[in-house]
Amino acid sequence: MSPKTSESVGATSGKGGPVTPARAVVLLLAVLALIFIFENTRATRIRLLIPEVTMPLWMALLATGVIGALCGAYFMKRRR
């Protein structure tokens, strides 16, 4: 290996450290979402098109959040 290539092997990409402002905001939003979910633990009736189910509200909120995150990840991946 030439000196130039051996130096760049261990170099960082220059995108900042492990904690960037964007990562801090995402972490804060995730913590707030978890607090919101676990504060709403009572059972509730939810209508899924035709059937009506009773489940804890936190489970419905968590499922909705996961579905939203998956949709967002899918569209961001397609955008690239």
N, CA, C and O atoms as a Maestro MAE file, in Angstrom:
{
 s_m_m2io_version
 :::
 2.0.0
}

f_m_ct {
 s_m_title
 :::
 protein
 m_atom[320] {
  # First column is atom index #
  i_m_mmod_type
  r_m_x_coord
  r_m_y_coord
  r_m_z_coord
  i_m_residue_number
  s_m_chain_name
  s_m_pdb_residue_name
  s_m_pdb_atom_name
  i_m_atomic_number
  :::
  1 25 0.834 -1.185 0.000 1 A "MET " " N  " 7
  2 3 0.000 0.000 0.000 1 A "MET " " CA " 6
  3 2 0.876 1.246 0.000 1 A "MET " " C  " 6
  4 15 1.944 1.285 0.612 1 A "MET " " O  " 8
  5 25 0.405 2.224 -0.682 2 A "SER " " N  " 7
  6 3 1.134 3.485 -0.665 2 A "SER " " CA " 6
  7 2 0.790 4.244 0.608 2 A "SER " " C  " 6
  8 15 -0.222 3.942 1.241 2 A "SER " " O  " 8
  9 25 1.598 5.215 0.998 3 A "PRO " " N  " 7
  10 3 1.321 5.972 2.227 3 A "PRO " " CA " 6
  11 2 -0.040 6.666 2.206 3 A "PRO " " C  " 6
  12 15 -0.682 6.785 3.249 3 A "PRO " " O  " 8
  13 25 -0.488 7.123 1.043 4 A "LYS " " N  " 7
  14 3 -1.781 7.820 0.978 4 A "LYS " " CA " 6
  15 2 -2.944 6.879 1.300 4 A "LYS " " C  " 6
  16 15 -3.852 7.247 2.045 4 A "LYS " " O  " 8
  17 25 -2.917 5.684 0.749 5 A "THR " " N  " 7
  18 3 -4.026 4.767 0.987 5 A "THR " " CA " 6
  19 2 -3.993 4.200 2.397 5 A "THR " " C  " 6
  20 15 -5.050 3.933 2.968 5 A "THR " " O  " 8
  21 25 -2.829 4.008 2.969 6 A "SER " " N  " 7
  22 3 -2.766 3.462 4.314 6 A "SER " " CA " 6
  23 2 -3.238 4.475 5.350 6 A "SER " " C  " 6
  24 15 -3.743 4.082 6.402 6 A "SER " " O  " 8
  25 25 -3.087 5.760 5.079 7 A "GLU " " N  " 7
  26 3 -3.562 6.782 6.015 7 A "GLU " " CA " 6
  27 2 -5.070 6.896 6.002 7 A "GLU " " C  " 6
  28 15 -5.679 7.157 7.039 7 A "GLU " " O  " 8
  29 25 -5.684 6.705 4.844 8 A "SER " " N  " 7
  30 3 -7.128 6.907 4.749 8 A "SER " " CA " 6
  31 2 -7.928 5.710 5.231 8 A "SER " " C  " 6
  32 15 -9.149 5.806 5.361 8 A "SER " " O  " 8
  33 25 -7.280 4.587 5.501 9 A "VAL " " N  " 7
  34 3 -7.998 3.403 5.944 9 A "VAL " " CA " 6
  35 2 -8.661 3.633 7.284 9 A "VAL " " C  " 6
  36 15 -9.815 3.242 7.454 9 A "VAL " " O  " 8
  37 25 -7.992 4.245 8.239 10 A "GLY " " N  " 7
  38 3 -8.551 4.459 9.562 10 A "GLY " " CA " 6
  39 2 -9.186 5.818 9.752 10 A "GLY " " C  " 6
  40 15 -9.613 6.153 10.857 10 A "GLY " " O  " 8
  41 25 -9.256 6.602 8.701 11 A "ALA " " N  " 7
  42 3 -9.797 7.962 8.824 11 A "ALA " " CA " 6
  43 2 -11.315 7.931 8.947 11 A "ALA " " C  " 6
  44 15 -11.977 7.029 8.435 11 A "ALA " " O  " 8
  45 25 -11.845 8.923 9.630 12 A "THR " " N  " 7
  46 3 -13.299 9.039 9.744 12 A "THR " " CA " 6
  47 2 -13.841 9.753 8.522 12 A "THR " " C  " 6
  48 15 -13.092 10.384 7.776 12 A "THR " " O  " 8
  49 25 -15.131 9.654 8.321 13 A "SER " " N  " 7
  50 3 -15.734 10.243 7.133 13 A "SER " " CA " 6
  51 2 -15.961 11.742 7.280 13 A "SER " " C  " 6
  52 15 -16.346 12.395 6.310 13 A "SER " " O  " 8
  53 25 -15.737 12.297 8.448 14 A "GLY " " N  " 7
  54 3 -15.897 13.732 8.632 14 A "GLY " " CA " 6
  55 2 -17.332 14.172 8.834 14 A "GLY " " C  " 6
  56 15 -17.633 15.355 8.677 14 A "GLY " " O  " 8
  57 25 -18.225 13.262 9.176 15 A "LYS " " N  " 7
  58 3 -19.630 13.612 9.367 15 A "LYS " " CA " 6
  59 2 -19.944 13.975 10.810 15 A "LYS " " C  " 6
  60 15 -21.117 14.036 11.178 15 A "LYS " " O  " 8
  61 25 -18.968 14.210 11.611 16 A "GLY " " N  " 7
  62 3 -19.207 14.563 13.009 16 A "GLY " " CA " 6
  63 2 -18.985 13.381 13.917 16 A "GLY " " C  " 6
  64 15 -18.672 12.276 13.476 16 A "GLY " " O  " 8
  65 25 -19.153 13.639 15.184 17 A "GLY " " N  " 7
  66 3 -18.951 12.597 16.170 17 A "GLY " " CA " 6
  67 2 -20.170 11.713 16.306 17 A "GLY " " C  " 6
  68 15 -21.085 11.765 15.484 17 A "GLY " " O  " 8
  69 25 -20.178 10.906 17.344 18 A "PRO " " N  " 7
  70 3 -21.315 10.000 17.530 18 A "PRO " " CA " 6
  71 2 -22.618 10.722 17.880 18 A "PRO " " C  " 6
  72 15 -23.702 10.192 17.636 18 A "PRO " " O  " 8
  73 25 -22.521 11.924 18.446 19 A "VAL " " N  " 7
  74 3 -23.731 12.674 18.808 19 A "VAL " " CA " 6
  75 2 -23.776 13.953 17.973 19 A "VAL " " C  " 6
  76 15 -23.055 14.916 18.235 19 A "VAL " " O  " 8
  77 25 -24.634 13.932 16.971 20 A "THR " " N  " 7
  78 3 -24.851 15.107 16.137 20 A "THR " " CA " 6
  79 2 -26.166 15.754 16.567 20 A "THR " " C  " 6
  80 15 -26.959 15.112 17.255 20 A "THR " " O  " 8
  81 25 -26.415 16.983 16.190 21 A "PRO " " N  " 7
  82 3 -27.696 17.611 16.549 21 A "PRO " " CA " 6
  83 2 -28.910 16.830 16.034 21 A "PRO " " C  " 6
  84 15 -29.921 16.732 16.731 21 A "PRO " " O  " 8
  85 25 -28.820 16.284 14.844 22 A "ALA " " N  " 7
  86 3 -29.950 15.515 14.300 22 A "ALA " " CA " 6
  87 2 -30.197 14.257 15.128 22 A "ALA " " C  " 6
  88 15 -31.346 13.913 15.404 22 A "ALA " " O  " 8
  89 25 -29.134 13.573 15.524 23 A "ARG " " N  " 7
  90 3 -29.296 12.374 16.347 23 A "ARG " " CA " 6
  91 2 -29.851 12.726 17.722 23 A "ARG " " C  " 6
  92 15 -30.648 11.971 18.279 23 A "ARG " " O  " 8
  93 25 -29.446 13.846 18.264 24 A "ALA " " N  " 7
  94 3 -29.955 14.268 19.569 24 A "ALA " " CA " 6
  95 2 -31.450 14.565 19.484 24 A "ALA " " C  " 6
  96 15 -32.201 14.214 20.394 24 A "ALA " " O  " 8
  97 25 -31.887 15.206 18.405 25 A "VAL " " N  " 7
  98 3 -33.311 15.511 18.230 25 A "VAL " " CA " 6
  99 2 -34.114 14.224 18.072 25 A "VAL " " C  " 6
  100 15 -35.189 14.089 18.656 25 A "VAL " " O  " 8
  101 25 -33.599 13.279 17.284 26 A "VAL " " N  " 7
  102 3 -34.303 12.004 17.095 26 A "VAL " " CA " 6
  103 2 -34.393 11.251 18.415 26 A "VAL " " C  " 6
  104 15 -35.437 10.682 18.734 26 A "VAL " " O  " 8
  105 25 -33.313 11.245 19.179 27 A "LEU " " N  " 7
  106 3 -33.324 10.583 20.479 27 A "LEU " " CA " 6
  107 2 -34.322 11.246 21.424 27 A "LEU " " C  " 6
  108 15 -35.050 10.555 22.138 27 A "LEU " " O  " 8
  109 25 -34.363 12.563 21.437 28 A "LEU " " N  " 7
  110 3 -35.315 13.289 22.279 28 A "LEU " " CA " 6
  111 2 -36.756 12.966 21.876 28 A "LEU " " C  " 6
  112 15 -37.604 12.734 22.738 28 A "LEU " " O  " 8
  113 25 -37.032 12.952 20.580 29 A "LEU " " N  " 7
  114 3 -38.382 12.626 20.115 29 A "LEU " " CA " 6
  115 2 -38.761 11.190 20.466 29 A "LEU " " C  " 6
  116 15 -39.909 10.917 20.816 29 A "LEU " " O  " 8
  117 25 -37.806 10.278 20.373 30 A "ALA " " N  " 7
  118 3 -38.085 8.884 20.734 30 A "ALA " " CA " 6
  119 2 -38.401 8.767 22.226 30 A "ALA " " C  " 6
  120 15 -39.319 8.041 22.608 30 A "ALA " " O  " 8
  121 25 -37.656 9.469 23.061 31 A "VAL " " N  " 7
  122 3 -37.910 9.438 24.505 31 A "VAL " " CA " 6
  123 2 -39.278 10.037 24.815 31 A "VAL " " C  " 6
  124 15 -40.030 9.481 25.614 31 A "VAL " " O  " 8
  125 25 -39.602 11.159 24.192 32 A "LEU " " N  " 7
  126 3 -40.919 11.775 24.407 32 A "LEU " " CA " 6
  127 2 -42.047 10.859 23.935 32 A "LEU " " C  " 6
  128 15 -43.089 10.773 24.584 32 A "LEU " " O  " 8
  129 25 -41.843 10.179 22.815 33 A "ALA " " N  " 7
  130 3 -42.866 9.249 22.331 33 A "ALA " " CA " 6
  131 2 -43.054 8.100 23.315 33 A "ALA " " C  " 6
  132 15 -44.184 7.694 23.586 33 A "ALA " " O  " 8
  133 25 -41.958 7.577 23.848 34 A "LEU " " N  " 7
  134 3 -42.075 6.495 24.826 34 A "LEU " " CA " 6
  135 2 -42.771 6.962 26.102 34 A "LEU " " C  " 6
  136 15 -43.581 6.226 26.666 34 A "LEU " " O  " 8
  137 25 -42.468 8.165 26.558 35 A "ILE " " N  " 7
  138 3 -43.150 8.707 27.742 35 A "ILE " " CA " 6
  139 2 -44.641 8.833 27.464 35 A "ILE " " C  " 6
  140 15 -45.464 8.462 28.301 35 A "ILE " " O  " 8
  141 25 -44.990 9.355 26.297 36 A "PHE " " N  " 7
  142 3 -46.396 9.513 25.927 36 A "PHE " " CA " 6
  143 2 -47.092 8.159 25.875 36 A "PHE " " C  " 6
  144 15 -48.217 8.013 26.353 36 A "PHE " " O  " 8
  145 25 -46.421 7.174 25.295 37 A "ILE " " N  " 7
  146 3 -47.017 5.844 25.179 37 A "ILE " " CA " 6
  147 2 -47.256 5.236 26.551 37 A "ILE " " C  " 6
  148 15 -48.341 4.722 26.819 37 A "ILE " " O  " 8
  149 25 -46.258 5.290 27.419 38 A "PHE " " N  " 7
  150 3 -46.388 4.619 28.712 38 A "PHE " " CA " 6
  151 2 -47.234 5.400 29.718 38 A "PHE " " C  " 6
  152 15 -47.588 4.863 30.768 38 A "PHE " " O  " 8
  153 25 -47.561 6.644 29.419 39 A "GLU " " N  " 7
  154 3 -48.512 7.390 30.244 39 A "GLU " " CA " 6
  155 2 -49.953 7.025 29.888 39 A "GLU " " C  " 6
  156 15 -50.867 7.267 30.676 39 A "GLU " " O  " 8
  157 25 -50.156 6.450 28.717 40 A "ASN " " N  " 7
  158 3 -51.495 6.098 28.241 40 A "ASN " " CA " 6
  159 2 -51.634 4.581 28.231 40 A "ASN " " C  " 6
  160 15 -51.544 3.950 27.178 40 A "ASN " " O  " 8
  161 25 -51.855 4.000 29.405 41 A "THR " " N  " 7
  162 3 -51.865 2.540 29.515 41 A "THR " " CA " 6
  163 2 -53.258 1.942 29.660 41 A "THR " " C  " 6
  164 15 -53.388 0.718 29.696 41 A "THR " " O  " 8
  165 25 -54.284 2.745 29.744 42 A "ARG " " N  " 7
  166 3 -55.615 2.172 29.939 42 A "ARG " " CA " 6
  167 2 -56.089 1.464 28.674 42 A "ARG " " C  " 6
  168 15 -55.647 1.789 27.572 42 A "ARG " " O  " 8
  169 25 -56.978 0.509 28.834 43 A "ALA " " N  " 7
  170 3 -57.518 -0.247 27.702 43 A "ALA " " CA " 6
  171 2 -58.522 0.622 26.950 43 A "ALA " " C  " 6
  172 15 -59.242 1.426 27.542 43 A "ALA " " O  " 8
  173 25 -58.550 0.442 25.654 44 A "THR " " N  " 7
  174 3 -59.462 1.201 24.821 44 A "THR " " CA " 6
  175 2 -59.968 0.313 23.685 44 A "THR " " C  " 6
  176 15 -59.318 -0.659 23.299 44 A "THR " " O  " 8
  177 25 -61.134 0.665 23.163 45 A "ARG " " N  " 7
  178 3 -61.687 -0.078 22.027 45 A "ARG " " CA " 6
  179 2 -61.218 0.580 20.743 45 A "ARG " " C  " 6
  180 15 -61.276 1.799 20.586 45 A "ARG " " O  " 8
  181 25 -60.757 -0.254 19.834 46 A "ILE " " N  " 7
  182 3 -60.253 0.236 18.549 46 A "ILE " " CA " 6
  183 2 -60.962 -0.537 17.447 46 A "ILE " " C  " 6
  184 15 -61.062 -1.763 17.484 46 A "ILE " " O  " 8
  185 25 -61.445 0.205 16.480 47 A "ARG " " N  " 7
  186 3 -62.142 -0.430 15.363 47 A "ARG " " CA " 6
  187 2 -61.167 -0.543 14.195 47 A "ARG " " C  " 6
  188 15 -60.652 0.459 13.700 47 A "ARG " " O  " 8
  189 25 -60.923 -1.781 13.762 48 A "LEU " " N  " 7
  190 3 -60.050 -2.063 12.629 48 A "LEU " " CA " 6
  191 2 -60.919 -2.474 11.446 48 A "LEU " " C  " 6
  192 15 -61.196 -3.658 11.251 48 A "LEU " " O  " 8
  193 25 -61.339 -1.507 10.672 49 A "LEU " " N  " 7
  194 3 -62.268 -1.679 9.553 49 A "LEU " " CA " 6
  195 2 -63.568 -2.309 10.036 49 A "LEU " " C  " 6
  196 15 -64.533 -1.579 10.264 49 A "LEU " " O  " 8
  197 25 -63.641 -3.602 10.199 50 A "ILE " " N  " 7
  198 3 -64.888 -4.222 10.648 50 A "ILE " " CA " 6
  199 2 -64.801 -4.688 12.093 50 A "ILE " " C  " 6
  200 15 -65.684 -4.347 12.880 50 A "ILE " " O  " 8
  201 25 -63.760 -5.467 12.495 51 A "PRO " " N  " 7
  202 3 -63.752 -5.950 13.884 51 A "PRO " " CA " 6
  203 2 -63.404 -4.835 14.864 51 A "PRO " " C  " 6
  204 15 -62.698 -3.883 14.533 51 A "PRO " " O  " 8
  205 25 -63.910 -4.982 16.050 52 A "GLU " " N  " 7
  206 3 -63.581 -4.038 17.124 52 A "GLU " " CA " 6
  207 2 -62.793 -4.815 18.170 52 A "GLU " " C  " 6
  208 15 -63.249 -5.847 18.662 52 A "GLU " " O  " 8
  209 25 -61.605 -4.312 18.507 53 A "VAL " " N  " 7
  210 3 -60.750 -4.991 19.472 53 A "VAL " " CA " 6
  211 2 -60.530 -4.077 20.669 53 A "VAL " " C  " 6
  212 15 -60.604 -2.853 20.560 53 A "VAL " " O  " 8
  213 25 -60.260 -4.688 21.800 54 A "THR " " N  " 7
  214 3 -59.903 -3.938 23.003 54 A "THR " " CA " 6
  215 2 -58.455 -4.262 23.322 54 A "THR " " C  " 6
  216 15 -58.077 -5.423 23.480 54 A "THR " " O  " 8
  217 25 -57.659 -3.216 23.413 55 A "MET " " N  " 7
  218 3 -56.245 -3.387 23.711 55 A "MET " " CA " 6
  219 2 -55.758 -2.174 24.487 55 A "MET " " C  " 6
  220 15 -56.403 -1.126 24.468 55 A "MET " " O  " 8
  221 25 -54.630 -2.306 25.165 56 A "PRO " " N  " 7
  222 3 -54.078 -1.133 25.847 56 A "PRO " " CA " 6
  223 2 -53.749 -0.035 24.837 56 A "PRO " " C  " 6
  224 15 -53.270 -0.312 23.737 56 A "PRO " " O  " 8
  225 25 -54.009 1.192 25.218 57 A "LEU " " N  " 7
  226 3 -53.773 2.316 24.321 57 A "LEU " " CA " 6
  227 2 -52.306 2.413 23.931 57 A "LEU " " C  " 6
  228 15 -51.998 2.788 22.800 57 A "LEU " " O  " 8
  229 25 -51.384 2.079 24.850 58 A "TRP " " N  " 7
  230 3 -49.959 2.172 24.523 58 A "TRP " " CA " 6
  231 2 -49.595 1.221 23.390 58 A "TRP " " C  " 6
  232 15 -48.727 1.531 22.574 58 A "TRP " " O  " 8
  233 25 -50.255 0.060 23.334 59 A "MET " " N  " 7
  234 3 -49.956 -0.902 22.282 59 A "MET " " CA " 6
  235 2 -50.419 -0.368 20.927 59 A "MET " " C  " 6
  236 15 -49.718 -0.526 19.927 59 A "MET " " O  " 8
  237 25 -51.580 0.256 20.889 60 A "ALA " " N  " 7
  238 3 -52.079 0.842 19.649 60 A "ALA " " CA " 6
  239 2 -51.183 1.997 19.202 60 A "ALA " " C  " 6
  240 15 -50.891 2.138 18.014 60 A "ALA " " O  " 8
  241 25 -50.750 2.821 20.157 61 A "LEU " " N  " 7
  242 3 -49.861 3.941 19.821 61 A "LEU " " CA " 6
  243 2 -48.511 3.447 19.323 61 A "LEU " " C  " 6
  244 15 -47.964 3.983 18.359 61 A "LEU " " O  " 8
  245 25 -47.978 2.428 19.980 62 A "LEU " " N  " 7
  246 3 -46.697 1.872 19.569 62 A "LEU " " CA " 6
  247 2 -46.791 1.261 18.174 62 A "LEU " " C  " 6
  248 15 -45.902 1.460 17.347 62 A "LEU " " O  " 8
  249 25 -47.865 0.521 17.911 63 A "ALA " " N  " 7
  250 3 -48.045 -0.079 16.594 63 A "ALA " " CA " 6
  251 2 -48.165 0.999 15.518 63 A "ALA " " C  " 6
  252 15 -47.598 0.860 14.434 63 A "ALA " " O  " 8
  253 25 -48.893 2.061 15.810 64 A "THR " " N  " 7
  254 3 -49.029 3.158 14.859 64 A "THR " " CA " 6
  255 2 -47.686 3.819 14.604 64 A "THR " " C  " 6
  256 15 -47.362 4.148 13.463 64 A "THR " " O  " 8
  257 25 -46.904 4.016 15.652 65 A "GLY " " N  " 7
  258 3 -45.573 4.607 15.501 65 A "GLY " " CA " 6
  259 2 -44.644 3.734 14.682 65 A "GLY " " C  " 6
  260 15 -43.896 4.240 13.845 65 A "GLY " " O  " 8
  261 25 -44.680 2.435 14.911 66 A "VAL " " N  " 7
  262 3 -43.833 1.511 14.146 66 A "VAL " " CA " 6
  263 2 -44.235 1.511 12.675 66 A "VAL " " C  " 6
  264 15 -43.378 1.524 11.791 66 A "VAL " " O  " 8
  265 25 -45.536 1.498 12.418 67 A "ILE " " N  " 7
  266 3 -46.011 1.539 11.030 67 A "ILE " " CA " 6
  267 2 -45.566 2.838 10.361 67 A "ILE " " C  " 6
  268 15 -45.128 2.824 9.211 67 A "ILE " " O  " 8
  269 25 -45.675 3.952 11.071 68 A "GLY " " N  " 7
  270 3 -45.227 5.233 10.524 68 A "GLY " " CA " 6
  271 2 -43.732 5.263 10.260 68 A "GLY " " C  " 6
  272 15 -43.294 5.792 9.239 68 A "GLY " " O  " 8
  273 25 -42.939 4.698 11.176 69 A "ALA " " N  " 7
  274 3 -41.488 4.652 10.989 69 A "ALA " " CA " 6
  275 2 -41.115 3.781 9.793 69 A "ALA " " C  " 6
  276 15 -40.220 4.128 9.022 69 A "ALA " " O  " 8
  277 25 -41.796 2.658 9.641 70 A "LEU " " N  " 7
  278 3 -41.521 1.786 8.495 70 A "LEU " " CA " 6
  279 2 -41.876 2.471 7.179 70 A "LEU " " C  " 6
  280 15 -41.135 2.365 6.201 70 A "LEU " " O  " 8
  281 25 -43.002 3.170 7.155 71 A "CYS " " N  " 7
  282 3 -43.387 3.906 5.938 71 A "CYS " " CA " 6
  283 2 -42.373 5.005 5.631 71 A "CYS " " C  " 6
  284 15 -41.979 5.185 4.478 71 A "CYS " " O  " 8
  285 25 -41.955 5.730 6.651 72 A "GLY " " N  " 7
  286 3 -40.955 6.780 6.454 72 A "GLY " " CA " 6
  287 2 -39.637 6.220 5.962 72 A "GLY " " C  " 6
  288 15 -39.017 6.798 5.069 72 A "GLY " " O  " 8
  289 25 -39.192 5.099 6.529 73 A "ALA " " N  " 7
  290 3 -37.941 4.478 6.093 73 A "ALA " " CA " 6
  291 2 -38.050 3.995 4.648 73 A "ALA " " C  " 6
  292 15 -37.105 4.132 3.871 73 A "ALA " " O  " 8
  293 25 -39.192 3.436 4.293 74 A "TYR " " N  " 7
  294 3 -39.398 2.955 2.926 74 A "TYR " " CA " 6
  295 2 -39.304 4.113 1.928 74 A "TYR " " C  " 6
  296 15 -38.619 4.001 0.911 74 A "TYR " " O  " 8
  297 25 -39.984 5.214 2.213 75 A "PHE " " N  " 7
  298 3 -39.973 6.330 1.275 75 A "PHE " " CA " 6
  299 2 -38.622 7.033 1.234 75 A "PHE " " C  " 6
  300 15 -38.228 7.536 0.182 75 A "PHE " " O  " 8
  301 25 -37.907 7.079 2.346 76 A "MET " " N  " 7
  302 3 -36.573 7.675 2.330 76 A "MET " " CA " 6
  303 2 -35.603 6.793 1.535 76 A "MET " " C  " 6
  304 15 -34.726 7.307 0.840 76 A "MET " " O  " 8
  305 25 -35.758 5.481 1.633 77 A "LYS " " N  " 7
  306 3 -34.895 4.572 0.886 77 A "LYS " " CA " 6
  307 2 -35.158 4.706 -0.606 77 A "LYS " " C  " 6
  308 15 -34.222 4.686 -1.405 77 A "LYS " " O  " 8
  309 25 -36.427 4.843 -0.989 78 A "ARG " " N  " 7
  310 3 -36.766 5.008 -2.405 78 A "ARG " " CA " 6
  311 2 -36.282 6.336 -2.943 78 A "ARG " " C  " 6
  312 15 -36.018 6.453 -4.140 78 A "ARG " " O  " 8
  313 25 -36.161 7.325 -2.103 79 A "ARG " " N  " 7
  314 3 -35.759 8.661 -2.518 79 A "ARG " " CA " 6
  315 2 -34.305 8.693 -2.965 79 A "ARG " " C  " 6
  316 15 -33.936 9.471 -3.845 79 A "ARG " " O  " 8
  317 25 -33.486 7.851 -2.359 80 A "ARG " " N  " 7
  318 3 -32.056 7.822 -2.699 80 A "ARG " " CA " 6
  319 2 -31.924 7.206 -4.034 80 A "ARG " " C  " 6
  320 15 -30.812 7.068 -4.543 80 A "ARG " " O  " 8
  :::
 }
 m_bond[319] {
  # First column is bond index #
  i_m_from
  i_m_to
  i_m_order
  :::
  1 1 2 1
  2 2 3 1
  3 3 4 2
  4 3 5 1
  5 5 6 1
  6 6 7 1
  7 7 8 2
  8 7 9 1
  9 9 10 1
  10 10 11 1
  11 11 12 2
  12 11 13 1
  13 13 14 1
  14 14 15 1
  15 15 16 2
  16 15 17 1
  17 17 18 1
  18 18 19 1
  19 19 20 2
  20 19 21 1
  21 21 22 1
  22 22 23 1
  23 23 24 2
  24 23 25 1
  25 25 26 1
  26 26 27 1
  27 27 28 2
  28 27 29 1
  29 29 30 1
  30 30 31 1
  31 31 32 2
  32 31 33 1
  33 33 34 1
  34 34 35 1
  35 35 36 2
  36 35 37 1
  37 37 38 1
  38 38 39 1
  39 39 40 2
  40 39 41 1
  41 41 42 1
  42 42 43 1
  43 43 44 2
  44 43 45 1
  45 45 46 1
  46 46 47 1
  47 47 48 2
  48 47 49 1
  49 49 50 1
  50 50 51 1
  51 51 52 2
  52 51 53 1
  53 53 54 1
  54 54 55 1
  55 55 56 2
  56 55 57 1
  57 57 58 1
  58 58 59 1
  59 59 60 2
  60 59 61 1
  61 61 62 1
  62 62 63 1
  63 63 64 2
  64 63 65 1
  65 65 66 1
  66 66 67 1
  67 67 68 2
  68 67 69 1
  69 69 70 1
  70 70 71 1
  71 71 72 2
  72 71 73 1
  73 73 74 1
  74 74 75 1
  75 75 76 2
  76 75 77 1
  77 77 78 1
  78 78 79 1
  79 79 80 2
  80 79 81 1
  81 81 82 1
  82 82 83 1
  83 83 84 2
  84 83 85 1
  85 85 86 1
  86 86 87 1
  87 87 88 2
  88 87 89 1
  89 89 90 1
  90 90 91 1
  91 91 92 2
  92 91 93 1
  93 93 94 1
  94 94 95 1
  95 95 96 2
  96 95 97 1
  97 97 98 1
  98 98 99 1
  99 99 100 2
  100 99 101 1
  101 101 102 1
  102 102 103 1
  103 103 104 2
  104 103 105 1
  105 105 106 1
  106 106 107 1
  107 107 108 2
  108 107 109 1
  109 109 110 1
  110 110 111 1
  111 111 112 2
  112 111 113 1
  113 113 114 1
  114 114 115 1
  115 115 116 2
  116 115 117 1
  117 117 118 1
  118 118 119 1
  119 119 120 2
  120 119 121 1
  121 121 122 1
  122 122 123 1
  123 123 124 2
  124 123 125 1
  125 125 126 1
  126 126 127 1
  127 127 128 2
  128 127 129 1
  129 129 130 1
  130 130 131 1
  131 131 132 2
  132 131 133 1
  133 133 134 1
  134 134 135 1
  135 135 136 2
  136 135 137 1
  137 137 138 1
  138 138 139 1
  139 139 140 2
  140 139 141 1
  141 141 142 1
  142 142 143 1
  143 143 144 2
  144 143 145 1
  145 145 146 1
  146 146 147 1
  147 147 148 2
  148 147 149 1
  149 149 150 1
  150 150 151 1
  151 151 152 2
  152 151 153 1
  153 153 154 1
  154 154 155 1
  155 155 156 2
  156 155 157 1
  157 157 158 1
  158 158 159 1
  159 159 160 2
  160 159 161 1
  161 161 162 1
  162 162 163 1
  163 163 164 2
  164 163 165 1
  165 165 166 1
  166 166 167 1
  167 167 168 2
  168 167 169 1
  169 169 170 1
  170 170 171 1
  171 171 172 2
  172 171 173 1
  173 173 174 1
  174 174 175 1
  175 175 176 2
  176 175 177 1
  177 177 178 1
  178 178 179 1
  179 179 180 2
  180 179 181 1
  181 181 182 1
  182 182 183 1
  183 183 184 2
  184 183 185 1
  185 185 186 1
  186 186 187 1
  187 187 188 2
  188 187 189 1
  189 189 190 1
  190 190 191 1
  191 191 192 2
  192 191 193 1
  193 193 194 1
  194 194 195 1
  195 195 196 2
  196 195 197 1
  197 197 198 1
  198 198 199 1
  199 199 200 2
  200 199 201 1
  201 201 202 1
  202 202 203 1
  203 203 204 2
  204 203 205 1
  205 205 206 1
  206 206 207 1
  207 207 208 2
  208 207 209 1
  209 209 210 1
  210 210 211 1
  211 211 212 2
  212 211 213 1
  213 213 214 1
  214 214 215 1
  215 215 216 2
  216 215 217 1
  217 217 218 1
  218 218 219 1
  219 219 220 2
  220 219 221 1
  221 221 222 1
  222 222 223 1
  223 223 224 2
  224 223 225 1
  225 225 226 1
  226 226 227 1
  227 227 228 2
  228 227 229 1
  229 229 230 1
  230 230 231 1
  231 231 232 2
  232 231 233 1
  233 233 234 1
  234 234 235 1
  235 235 236 2
  236 235 237 1
  237 237 238 1
  238 238 239 1
  239 239 240 2
  240 239 241 1
  241 241 242 1
  242 242 243 1
  243 243 244 2
  244 243 245 1
  245 245 246 1
  246 246 247 1
  247 247 248 2
  248 247 249 1
  249 249 250 1
  250 250 251 1
  251 251 252 2
  252 251 253 1
  253 253 254 1
  254 254 255 1
  255 255 256 2
  256 255 257 1
  257 257 258 1
  258 258 259 1
  259 259 260 2
  260 259 261 1
  261 261 262 1
  262 262 263 1
  263 263 264 2
  264 263 265 1
  265 265 266 1
  266 266 267 1
  267 267 268 2
  268 267 269 1
  269 269 270 1
  270 270 271 1
  271 271 272 2
  272 271 273 1
  273 273 274 1
  274 274 275 1
  275 275 276 2
  276 275 277 1
  277 277 278 1
  278 278 279 1
  279 279 280 2
  280 279 281 1
  281 281 282 1
  282 282 283 1
  283 283 284 2
  284 283 285 1
  285 285 286 1
  286 286 287 1
  287 287 288 2
  288 287 289 1
  289 289 290 1
  290 290 291 1
  291 291 292 2
  292 291 293 1
  293 293 294 1
  294 294 295 1
  295 295 296 2
  296 295 297 1
  297 297 298 1
  298 298 299 1
  299 299 300 2
  300 299 301 1
  301 301 302 1
  302 302 303 1
  303 303 304 2
  304 303 305 1
  305 305 306 1
  306 306 307 1
  307 307 308 2
  308 307 309 1
  309 309 310 1
  310 310 311 1
  311 311 312 2
  312 311 313 1
  313 313 314 1
  314 314 315 1
  315 315 316 2
  316 315 317 1
  317 317 318 1
  318 318 319 1
  319 319 320 2
  :::
 }
}
